[in-house]
């Protein structure tokens, strides 16, 4: 999902709380009960938006992890070294603090040390790979691998 940098995009509210558009990648679409769209311009935190989208989740579905919370929970080896985040095999390149992922939408979190990657054995960083419960990821997780 591309980040919206140009004017003319809507503000997004999930259960009445303003969210970055980047958070949509971490929301399980099956937990959405209602979507309302308002066409009126709105200003949030000093930024103008062209309309707004109000997403209401089914009851009890509004618990999230930030990427920093996931780091604290899953990175045990060298937690102070640099972190690269991936959500569903897409690197998060900017606005890391704005991402939130629905707790019950996380399928798996992998922590990969740079020393485990060929050609990166002289660098120190961790990749935190977050897989959500998309149909594709669920299907892949069910596959039986024979070696």
Secondary structure, 3 states (H helix, E strand, C coil): CCCCCCCCCCEEEECCEEECHHHHHHCCHHHEEEEEEECCCEEECCEEECCEEEEEECCCCCCEEEHHHHHHHHCCCCCCCEEEEEECCEECCCCHHHCEEEHHHEEEEEEEEHHHCCCCCCCCEEEEEEEECCHHHHHHHHCCCCC
